[in-house]
Amino acid sequence: MQRVLIGLLLVVSIVMVSSSAVLAASNPASGKMARGCKNLGLGWTEIPKQILDTSKQSNVIAGVTVGLVKGVLQAFARTVSGAVDVVTFPVGAYDRPALKPSMVTENTK
């Protein structure tokens, strides 16, 4: 049962990642919805990402401590931003996303 749940979660994540570019190109409001769903569903991935980034910048101890705190704060901000995008997508698109990068899967370099 646990393997099925993990597989389903993986498939949903892949679909969310791949469909966001197509939706954003076709309609700005649906692009906002796709970005919101992606940030809402994958916001938690900021935690390991920030731990890894901080570890690379300084050392492993800082990565586990400072990176963990940065990751939790960034994950919270990204998840809230995603929820706001999902709720307000009918209002229309916006040119300035609340967070940079606008999605956790975008490369920051």
C-alpha positions as CSV (number, residue, x, y, z in Angstrom):
1,M,0.0,0.0,0.0
2,Q,2.8,2.4,0.9
3,R,4.5,1.7,-2.5
4,V,1.3,2.5,-4.3
5,L,1.0,5.8,-2.5
6,I,4.6,6.8,-3.2
7,G,4.2,5.9,-6.8
8,L,1.0,7.9,-7.1
9,L,2.6,10.9,-5.4
10,L,5.5,10.6,-7.8
11,V,3.3,10.5,-10.9
12,V,1.2,13.5,-9.7
13,S,4.4,15.5,-9.1
14,I,5.7,14.7,-12.6
15,V,2.5,15.7,-14.2
16,M,2.4,19.0,-12.2
17,V,6.0,19.8,-13.2
18,S,5.5,19.0,-16.9
19,S,2.1,20.7,-17.4
20,S,2.9,24.1,-15.9
21,A,4.9,25.3,-18.9
22,V,2.2,24.3,-21.3
23,L,-0.5,26.0,-19.3
24,A,1.5,29.1,-18.8
25,A,2.0,29.5,-22.5
26,S,-1.7,29.0,-23.4
27,N,-3.4,31.3,-20.8
28,P,-1.9,33.5,-18.2
29,A,-4.6,32.8,-15.6
30,S,-4.1,29.0,-16.0
31,G,-0.4,29.6,-15.8
32,K,-1.0,31.3,-12.4
33,M,-3.1,28.3,-11.4
34,A,-0.4,25.8,-12.5
35,R,2.3,27.8,-10.6
36,G,0.1,27.9,-7.5
37,C,-0.6,24.1,-7.6
38,K,3.1,23.4,-8.1
39,N,4.2,25.6,-5.3
40,L,1.4,24.3,-3.0
41,G,2.3,20.7,-3.7
42,L,6.0,21.0,-3.9
43,G,6.7,23.8,-1.4
44,W,8.1,21.3,1.1
45,T,11.0,20.5,-1.2
46,E,12.5,23.8,-0.2
47,I,13.7,22.1,3.0
48,P,16.1,19.6,1.5
49,K,17.0,22.1,-1.2
50,Q,18.1,24.8,1.3
51,I,20.0,22.2,3.4
52,L,21.9,21.1,0.3
53,D,22.5,24.7,-0.9
54,T,23.7,25.9,2.6
55,S,26.0,22.8,2.9
56,K,27.6,23.6,-0.4
57,Q,28.1,27.3,0.5
58,S,29.7,26.7,3.9
59,N,29.7,23.2,5.6
60,V,27.5,20.3,6.5
61,I,26.9,21.5,10.1
62,A,25.6,24.9,8.8
63,G,23.6,23.0,6.2
64,V,21.8,20.9,8.8
65,T,21.1,23.8,11.2
66,V,20.9,27.0,9.2
67,G,19.8,25.3,6.0
68,L,17.0,23.5,7.9
69,V,15.7,26.8,9.3
70,K,15.9,28.5,6.0
71,G,14.2,25.6,4.3
72,V,11.3,25.5,6.7
73,L,10.8,29.3,6.3
74,Q,11.1,29.2,2.5
75,A,8.8,26.1,2.4
76,F,6.1,28.0,4.4
77,A,6.4,31.1,2.2
78,R,6.2,29.0,-1.0
79,T,3.3,27.0,0.2
80,V,1.3,30.1,1.2
81,S,2.2,31.8,-2.0
82,G,0.9,28.7,-3.9
83,A,-2.3,28.8,-1.9
84,V,-2.8,32.5,-2.7
85,D,-2.2,31.8,-6.4
86,V,-4.7,28.9,-6.5
87,V,-7.4,31.0,-4.8
88,T,-6.8,34.2,-6.8
89,F,-6.1,32.7,-10.3
90,P,-9.5,33.8,-11.7
91,V,-8.5,37.5,-11.0
92,G,-5.9,37.2,-13.7
93,A,-2.2,36.8,-14.2
94,Y,0.5,38.9,-12.7
95,D,4.0,39.7,-14.0
96,R,5.8,39.7,-10.7
97,P,5.7,36.4,-8.8
98,A,5.9,36.7,-5.0
99,L,9.0,34.5,-4.8
100,K,12.2,34.3,-6.8
101,P,12.4,31.8,-8.5
102,S,8.7,31.6,-9.0
103,M,8.8,27.8,-8.7
104,V,11.0,25.6,-6.6
105,T,12.0,23.5,-9.6
106,E,13.5,26.5,-11.5
107,N,17.2,26.8,-11.5
108,T,18.4,29.9,-9.5
109,K,21.6,30.4,-11.6
